[in-house]
Amino acid sequence: MRIALFTPYSPEIGGGSAQLRSHLRDLTDLDVRWYYLAAKATAVRNEKWQRIGEPLSFQELISDLGARSGPLPGSRSRVREIVRRMEADLFWIVGHHEGISVAAELCEQGKPVHLTVHDDPFASWRRSERYRWFQPLLRRTFPGVLRGARSVDVTSWGMRNLYREKYGVGCFSVYLHVPSLPELRLSPETGKLTVGHIGTLYAVEPFRKFVAACRGVAAEQRLELKIVRVGSSAQIDRVATEDPRSFVSLGELAEPDAVRALAACDLCYAMYPEGETFAPFRQTSLPIKLSTYVQAQRPVFAHAPRDSTLARAVGGYSIGAVCEGNDIAALAKALSAIRSQSVSREAFELIRKELMGAGQVRQLGAALRGQNWRDFPEYDFPPTGA
């Protein structure tokens, strides 16, 4: 069976691509060709990857959704051309921006679709100054795509539960696959408070408050503050310029090297912003960096409201500490507590097995083959402190 995987971004870039690559490594019996939109072809040549054009402009995407939903004039021609260039028995579509229109066109043509949702589109558009005004177009298209797809996987248990309740869609959760925890013999440097972070931030100000709390704890305990950065982030750059001596940038690293770098830290930092605007996003998404932190096996500082998937994972599996607000004193108290906390390898192994294990990939494989995916074991966030 030929499968066309479509993403509106490069196979080399971002957490969504990393998640898909982790699944494809264990689905080698499937004939999957990855079609993608990007400004240029990937740096690494792969015969299974095929660039089929540039991403749609904002105007082109809105025009397509307008043509599909009725209230606005528009054109479907660009999306129809994308669909025409893909040949397969099953179309595996990532439902993000152009992917929603591509999936809608395929469903309309009666072609079988498996839909993957990494970020809830309403949560994403709600946070965008440009897209937020066009959510009515999304409401007329996205629910129909969910219901028209042959099968649907989503990125978190929170999104799975929401989609089942809100849309009546049978779906399952697939997060990044981590086959096993590495054996590590690394420990933090004495005399230092070392904080690790990989990737980007969702907001600058909460991180700035966290760094201020780190400075206070380090000064009180006569420690040198060291914030280790993996990857690039314009938001972190803004904070780092205020105290460059405390930041160490390692640049882009391969996953095994990133894991080793973070394993030498006292703790690893992840955040979701508070506030109503971010609520749907933090309740349905789940940062890919959590999978790297679990492999590093260092306590996770979840700077996030307790209704977030991040806080529910970190608190429920007891792999770190959760601090909801941006009060510097409260952040400092949580920092001091997490430094004295020891997280067992067994705790990291439990979340790896339930959230990142091989069962989810087997379930995805069953869905892609048109087999029964509904009888696989399911997990959900444990109660905090369980």
C-alpha positions as CSV (number, residue, x, y, z in Angstrom):
1,M,0.0,0.0,0.0
2,R,1.4,3.4,-1.0
3,I,1.0,6.1,1.6
4,A,1.4,9.9,0.9
5,L,2.4,11.8,4.0
6,F,1.8,15.5,3.6
7,T,3.2,18.3,5.8
8,P,3.1,22.0,5.2
9,Y,6.7,22.2,6.4
10,S,10.1,20.6,5.9
11,P,10.8,17.1,7.2
12,E,13.9,18.5,8.8
13,I,12.4,21.3,10.8
14,G,10.4,21.5,14.1
15,G,8.9,19.3,16.7
16,G,6.2,18.0,14.4
17,S,8.8,16.6,12.0
18,A,10.8,15.1,14.8
19,Q,7.7,13.3,16.0
20,L,6.9,11.9,12.6
21,R,10.4,10.8,12.0
22,S,10.4,8.9,15.3
23,H,7.3,7.0,14.2
24,L,8.6,6.2,10.7
25,R,11.7,4.6,12.1
26,D,9.5,1.8,13.4
27,L,7.0,1.6,10.5
28,T,9.6,0.4,7.9
29,D,7.1,-2.1,6.3
30,L,5.0,0.8,5.1
31,D,5.7,2.5,1.7
32,V,5.5,6.1,2.8
33,R,6.5,9.0,0.6
34,W,6.8,12.4,2.4
35,Y,5.5,15.3,0.4
36,Y,6.1,18.8,1.8
37,L,5.9,22.5,1.2
38,A,8.9,24.6,1.9
39,A,10.8,27.6,0.5
40,K,13.6,25.2,-0.5
41,A,14.4,21.5,-0.5
42,T,15.9,19.8,2.5
43,A,19.7,19.9,3.1
44,V,19.8,16.2,3.5
45,R,18.8,14.2,0.4
46,N,16.2,11.5,1.0
47,E,14.6,9.6,-1.9
48,K,11.4,9.3,0.1
49,W,11.1,13.1,0.6
50,Q,9.6,15.2,-2.2
51,R,9.1,19.0,-2.1
52,I,6.0,20.0,-4.1
53,G,6.1,23.7,-3.8
54,E,6.3,26.7,-1.5
55,P,3.8,27.2,1.4
56,L,0.6,29.0,0.7
57,S,0.6,32.7,1.4
58,F,-1.8,33.9,4.1
59,Q,-4.1,35.3,1.3
60,E,-4.0,32.0,-0.6
61,L,-4.9,30.0,2.5
62,I,-7.8,32.3,3.5
63,S,-9.0,32.3,-0.1
64,D,-9.1,28.5,-0.1
65,L,-11.0,28.3,3.1
66,G,-13.3,31.0,1.9
67,A,-14.1,29.0,-1.2
68,R,-14.8,25.9,0.9
69,S,-17.0,27.6,3.6
70,G,-19.2,29.8,1.5
71,P,-19.2,33.3,3.0
72,L,-16.2,34.6,1.2
73,P,-15.1,34.4,-2.4
74,G,-12.0,32.4,-3.0
75,S,-10.1,29.8,-5.0
76,R,-9.2,26.2,-4.4
77,S,-6.9,25.9,-7.4
78,R,-3.6,25.9,-5.4
79,V,-4.7,23.2,-3.0
80,R,-6.1,21.1,-5.9
81,E,-2.7,21.3,-7.6
82,I,-1.0,20.0,-4.4
83,V,-3.5,17.1,-4.3
84,R,-3.0,16.3,-7.9
85,R,0.8,15.9,-7.4
86,M,0.4,13.2,-4.8
87,E,-0.4,9.6,-5.7
88,A,-1.2,7.0,-3.1
89,D,-3.7,4.5,-1.7
90,L,-3.9,6.4,1.6
91,F,-3.2,10.1,2.3
92,W,-1.7,10.8,5.7
93,I,-2.2,14.5,6.3
94,V,-0.9,16.7,9.1
95,G,-3.8,19.0,9.9
96,H,-1.8,22.3,10.2
97,H,-2.6,25.4,8.1
98,E,-2.5,24.1,4.4
99,G,-2.9,20.6,5.7
100,I,-6.5,21.3,6.7
101,S,-7.4,22.5,3.2
102,V,-5.5,19.5,1.6
103,A,-7.4,17.1,3.8
104,A,-10.7,18.8,3.1
105,E,-10.0,18.5,-0.7
106,L,-9.1,14.8,-0.4
107,C,-12.2,14.0,1.6
108,E,-14.3,15.9,-0.9
109,Q,-12.8,13.8,-3.7
110,G,-13.6,10.6,-1.7
111,K,-10.0,9.6,-1.1
112,P,-9.0,7.9,2.2
113,V,-7.4,10.2,4.7
114,H,-5.6,9.6,8.0
115,L,-5.3,12.9,9.8
116,T,-2.6,13.8,12.3
117,V,-3.1,16.9,14.5
118,H,-0.1,18.2,16.4
119,D,-1.5,21.6,17.3
120,D,-5.2,22.3,17.7
121,P,-5.8,24.9,14.9
122,F,-8.3,26.9,17.0
123,A,-5.8,27.2,19.8
124,S,-3.1,28.3,17.3
125,W,-5.3,30.8,15.4
126,R,-6.7,32.2,18.6
127,R,-3.2,33.3,19.6
128,S,-2.5,34.9,16.2
129,E,-3.1,38.6,15.5
130,R,-3.7,37.8,11.8
131,Y,-5.5,34.5,11.8
132,R,-7.8,35.0,14.8
133,W,-10.3,37.0,12.8
134,F,-10.8,34.1,10.3
135,Q,-11.7,31.4,12.9
136,P,-15.3,31.3,11.5
137,L,-13.8,29.8,8.2
138,L,-12.0,27.2,10.3
139,R,-15.2,26.3,12.1
140,R,-16.8,25.5,8.8
141,T,-14.0,23.3,7.6
142,F,-12.0,21.6,10.4
143,P,-14.8,19.7,12.2
144,G,-15.8,18.2,8.8
145,V,-12.3,17.1,8.1
146,L,-12.1,15.4,11.5
147,R,-15.3,13.5,10.8
148,G,-14.4,12.8,7.2
149,A,-11.1,11.2,7.9
150,R,-10.8,7.4,8.0
151,S,-8.8,7.7,11.3
152,V,-7.3,10.5,13.4
153,D,-4.3,10.7,15.8
154,V,-3.5,13.7,18.0
155,T,-0.5,14.7,20.0
156,S,-1.7,14.4,23.6
157,W,-4.2,12.8,25.9
158,G,-5.7,16.2,26.6
159,M,-6.4,16.7,22.9
160,R,-7.7,13.2,22.5
161,N,-10.2,13.6,25.3
162,L,-11.4,17.0,24.0
163,Y,-11.9,15.9,20.4
164,R,-13.9,12.8,21.5
165,E,-16.1,15.0,23.7
166,K,-16.4,18.1,21.5
167,Y,-16.6,16.5,18.0
168,G,-17.6,12.9,18.7
169,V,-14.5,11.7,16.8
170,G,-12.9,8.4,17.6
171,C,-9.2,9.3,17.8
172,F,-6.0,8.2,19.7
173,S,-2.9,9.9,21.0
174,V,0.5,9.6,19.5
175,Y,3.5,11.5,21.0
176,L,7.1,11.3,20.1
177,H,8.5,7.7,20.3
178,V,11.4,7.1,22.7
179,P,12.3,3.4,22.5
180,S,14.3,3.3,25.7
181,L,16.1,5.5,28.3
182,P,19.8,5.9,27.7
183,E,22.3,4.8,30.4
184,L,23.9,8.0,31.7
185,R,26.7,8.5,34.1
186,L,26.6,12.3,34.3
187,S,25.9,14.7,37.2
188,P,25.7,18.4,37.7
189,E,28.8,20.4,38.6
190,T,29.2,21.3,42.3
191,G,29.2,24.9,43.2
192,K,26.8,25.8,40.4
193,L,23.1,26.1,39.7
194,T,22.8,24.7,36.2
195,V,19.5,25.0,34.3
196,G,19.0,23.3,31.0
197,H,16.6,24.3,28.2
198,I,16.1,23.2,24.6
199,G,14.2,24.9,21.9
200,T,12.0,28.0,22.0
201,L,9.7,29.8,24.5
202,Y,6.0,30.6,24.2
203,A,6.4,33.9,26.1
204,V,9.4,36.0,27.3
205,E,8.2,37.6,30.6
206,P,7.6,34.3,32.6
207,F,11.1,33.1,31.6
208,R,12.6,36.5,32.7
209,K,10.9,36.1,36.1
210,F,12.2,32.5,36.3
211,V,15.8,33.7,35.6
212,A,15.5,36.4,38.3
213,A,14.4,33.7,40.8
214,C,17.5,31.6,39.7
215,R,19.8,34.5,40.4
216,G,18.3,35.0,43.8
217,V,18.7,31.3,44.7
218,A,22.2,31.2,43.3
219,A,23.2,34.3,45.3
220,E,21.6,33.0,48.5
221,Q,23.4,29.6,48.2
222,R,26.6,31.1,46.9
223,L,26.4,29.3,43.6
224,E,27.3,30.3,40.1
225,L,24.3,30.5,37.8
226,K,24.6,28.7,34.5
227,I,21.8,28.4,32.0
228,V,22.6,25.9,29.2
229,R,20.8,26.6,25.9
230,V,20.3,24.0,23.2
231,G,18.9,25.2,19.9
232,S,18.0,28.8,19.0
233,S,15.3,31.1,20.4
234,A,14.8,34.8,19.7
235,Q,12.9,35.0,22.9
236,I,15.7,33.6,25.0
237,D,18.2,35.9,23.2
238,R,16.3,38.9,24.6
239,V,16.8,37.6,28.2
240,A,20.3,36.4,27.6
241,T,21.5,39.8,26.5
242,E,20.5,41.1,29.9
243,D,22.9,38.8,31.7
244,P,25.2,37.1,29.1
245,R,27.6,35.7,31.7
246,S,24.9,33.3,33.0
247,F,24.0,31.8,29.6
248,V,25.9,29.2,27.7
249,S,24.7,28.5,24.1
250,L,25.5,25.1,22.6
251,G,23.6,25.7,19.3
252,E,21.9,23.0,17.4
253,L,22.7,19.5,18.6
254,A,21.8,16.0,17.6
255,E,19.3,14.5,20.0
256,P,21.9,12.2,21.8
257,D,24.2,15.1,22.3
258,A,21.4,17.3,23.6
259,V,20.4,14.6,26.0
260,R,24.0,14.3,27.4
261,A,24.3,18.1,27.7
262,L,21.0,18.3,29.6
263,A,21.8,15.3,31.8
264,A,24.6,17.4,33.4
265,C,22.2,20.1,34.6
266,D,20.5,20.3,38.0
267,L,17.1,20.7,36.3
268,C,15.4,21.3,32.9
269,Y,13.0,24.2,32.3
270,A,9.7,24.1,30.3
271,M,6.8,26.5,30.3
272,Y,3.3,27.3,29.1
273,P,1.9,30.8,29.7
274,E,-1.0,31.5,31.9
275,G,-4.1,33.5,30.7
276,E,-7.3,32.7,28.9
277,T,-5.8,33.3,25.4
278,F,-3.3,30.4,25.9
279,A,-5.7,28.0,27.7
280,P,-6.8,25.9,24.7
281,F,-3.2,25.6,23.5
282,R,-1.7,24.5,26.8
283,Q,-4.6,22.1,27.5
284,T,-4.2,20.2,24.2
285,S,-0.6,20.6,23.0
286,L,2.5,19.0,24.7
287,P,6.0,20.3,24.1
288,I,8.4,17.9,22.3
289,K,11.2,19.1,24.7
290,L,9.6,17.0,27.4
291,S,10.7,13.8,25.6
292,T,14.3,15.1,25.6
293,Y,14.2,16.0,29.3
294,V,12.8,12.5,30.1
295,Q,15.7,11.0,28.3
296,A,18.1,13.3,30.2
297,Q,16.6,12.0,33.4
298,R,16.8,15.3,35.2
299,P,14.0,16.9,37.3
300,V,11.7,19.1,35.1
301,F,10.7,22.5,36.3
302,A,7.2,23.0,34.7
303,H,6.5,26.7,34.8
304,A,2.9,26.4,33.8
305,P,-0.7,26.5,35.0
306,R,-1.9,23.2,36.5
307,D,-4.6,22.8,33.8
308,S,-1.8,22.4,31.2
309,T,-0.7,19.0,29.7
310,L,2.8,19.9,30.8
311,A,1.9,20.4,34.5
312,R,-0.3,17.3,34.5
313,A,2.5,15.1,33.0
314,V,5.3,16.5,35.3
315,G,3.1,16.5,38.4
316,G,1.2,13.3,37.7
317,Y,4.4,11.3,37.1
318,S,6.4,13.0,39.8
319,I,9.3,13.9,37.6
320,G,9.8,17.4,38.8
321,A,8.0,20.4,40.2
322,V,5.2,22.6,39.0
323,C,5.0,26.4,39.6
324,E,2.0,28.2,38.2
325,G,2.6,31.9,38.5
326,N,5.3,34.4,37.9
327,D,5.9,35.6,41.5
328,I,9.7,35.5,41.9
329,A,9.5,34.4,45.6
330,A,7.2,31.4,44.7
331,L,9.5,30.5,41.8
332,A,12.6,30.6,44.1
333,K,10.8,28.4,46.6
334,A,10.0,25.9,43.9
335,L,13.6,26.0,42.6
336,S,15.0,25.3,46.1
337,A,12.6,22.4,46.4
338,I,13.4,20.8,43.1
339,R,17.2,21.0,43.8
340,S,16.7,18.9,46.8
341,Q,14.4,16.5,44.9
342,S,15.7,13.1,43.6
343,V,13.7,11.6,40.7
344,S,14.2,7.9,40.3
345,R,15.0,6.3,36.9
346,E,11.8,4.2,37.5
347,A,9.7,7.4,37.4
348,F,11.2,8.5,34.1
349,E,10.8,5.0,32.7
350,L,7.1,5.0,33.6
351,I,6.3,8.2,31.7
352,R,8.5,7.0,28.8
353,K,6.6,3.7,28.6
354,E,3.1,5.2,28.9
355,L,3.5,8.4,27.0
356,M,6.4,7.7,24.6
357,G,6.4,3.9,24.3
358,A,6.1,1.5,21.3
359,G,2.4,0.7,21.8
360,Q,1.3,4.1,20.3
361,V,3.4,3.4,17.2
362,R,1.8,0.0,16.7
363,Q,-1.6,1.7,17.1
364,L,-0.6,4.3,14.5
365,G,0.6,1.5,12.2
366,A,-2.8,-0.3,12.6
367,A,-4.7,2.8,11.7
368,L,-2.5,3.4,8.6
369,R,-3.0,-0.2,7.4
370,G,-6.8,0.1,7.9
371,Q,-6.8,-2.4,10.7
372,N,-8.5,-2.2,14.1
373,W,-6.7,0.5,16.2
374,R,-9.4,0.9,18.8
375,D,-8.5,-2.0,21.1
376,F,-5.0,-0.9,22.0
377,P,-4.4,0.0,25.7
378,E,-4.9,3.7,26.5
379,Y,-3.3,5.9,29.2
380,D,-4.2,9.2,30.7
381,F,-2.6,11.7,33.0
382,P,-2.3,10.3,36.6
383,P,-3.6,12.4,39.4
384,T,-1.0,14.8,40.6
385,G,1.3,13.2,43.1
386,A,0.2,9.6,42.1
